[in-house]
Structures are given as structure tokens and as C-alpha cells.
Amino acid sequence: MVLAATRETEIEALAARYGAPRRVVADLTDASFDPLIKTDRIGEVCMVVRRRNGRLITAVKTFYPYGAYRLLTGGVAPGEGIEAALLREVDEETGLTVAVRRFLAVIEYRAATSAEHGLFATFAFLVDEIGGVLAPQDPGERLGGFREVLPEELPALAEALEQVGDIHSDDIVGRWRSWGIFRAVVHRVVYAVLCDDGER
């Protein structure tokens, strides 16, 4: 894999604590949009936040296409630990206190025009709500609303994301359809891992 050796060492340590993640490489036909073109992050964490009722938190941002709810994600800055980014992003986007339950997946993306991995990576974790009140803490996140879904609804969310309108957006500096196809990947992977773990 193309992830830096220090990241692989970090992944091994996290796997020892929270279970071995599924490793996936996803091919993208178009990778020219945010966050894939950003240089201020080496990847992102996907926060699969499970509420006390067993439902998962999804969110939509104010500039997204109508109804484009998805699992929460947040950037991992260069030099920042994956777990530190996970807990920081959960706090910024939800205000909840959580317990990390499972390291679900490491997804690496590669452009169809290149055989190399390492374009971007998503580190997905299942975390359980243990306290707090659901409310974004960082106005810069531009969160427009939350919606709770059952784990078995994740494939439908993936399908909906893949079908967003194929128009250009200055907010992501690219096309929404390409963004939706990229965003759908983690929903399918998380669903598959939760099924295998008997968590759905």
C-alpha cells in the first residue's frame, strides 16, 4: 500500500485496540474535486456515530444537493493522529462524547488514469454515543441538518449519493455526480463490515 510507513504503524496499533479494519482500494473515474484535491489533509476519518437507539447519524451540509445526507467525515491533517482526528471531528460536528468501538475500514482511492493507490484515504470507525447533546460546535462545518438511519439503510444512501445531479459546484470545485460516487463507497463498505460483524 502507498500509505506512509508511519501511518501503517498507526493503523496496526489502532487495529490491535479496535479490531482489524477491512482494507479496500476503490477506483474513481474522476478525482478532480474537494476533498480529493485538497493539500491540507492526508485523508479523512469517517465517524459512524451510533446513537443509544441503535441508529446512525447522517448529515447534510448547507451547500449540498437537496437530500444528500451521508455519514460524517472530517479531515486528518498532516502530522495529526488518526484517532485524535476522529475524536476532534466528532466533537466539532456533533458535540457528543463517544466511545470508539470498532475500526471498520481503511479505504484508499485511486484515479482510473493511474495504477497508484494513495490518492486519498478514508479511515472509518464505529463510535457509540455516551453523552452530550447533538449539535454542531464549529460553524465552519456548514452543517444543515442531521438525520438518523438504521444500518440497513446505508446501501440506499449510497445509491442516492450516486444519483445526485451531474452539475458543477464551486463549493467542491468539481462535479456533484463524481463527488456522490466517491461518497457512496464508504457507505457500502461500512454496511458490509457491520453485516459481517453482526452489527446490523
C-alpha positions, 0 to 999 in steps of 0.5 A: 500500500502507498500509505506512509510507513508511519501511518501503517504503524498507526493503523496496526496499533489502532487495529490491535485496540479496535479490531482489524479494519477491512482494507479496500482500494476503490477506483474513481473515474474522476478525482478532480474535486474537494476533498480529493484535491485538497493539500491540507489533509492526508485523508479523512476519518469517517465517524459512524456515530451510533446513537443509544437507539441503535441508529446512525447519524447522517448529515447534510451540509448547507451547500449540498444537493437537496437530500444528500445526507451521508455519514460524517467525515472530517479531515486528518491533517498532516502530522495529526493522529488518526484517532485524535482526528476522529475524536476532534471531528466528532466533537466539532460536528456533533458535540457528543462524547463517544466511545470508539468501538470498532475500526471498520475500514481503511479505504484508499482511492485511486484515479482510473488514469493511474495504477497508484493507490494513495490518492486519498484515504478514508479511515472509518470507525464505529463510535457509540454515543455516551453523552452530550447533546447533538449539535454542531460546535464549529460553524465552519462545518456548514452543517444543515441538518442531521438525520438518523438511519438504521444500518440497513439503510446505508446501501440506499444512501449510497445509491442516492449519493450516486444519483445526485445531479451531474452539475458543477459546484464551486463549493467542491470545485468539481462535479456533484455526480463524481463527488456522490460516487466517491461518497457512496463507497464508504457507505457500502463498505461500512454496511458490509463490515457491520453485516459481517460483524453482526452489527446490523 
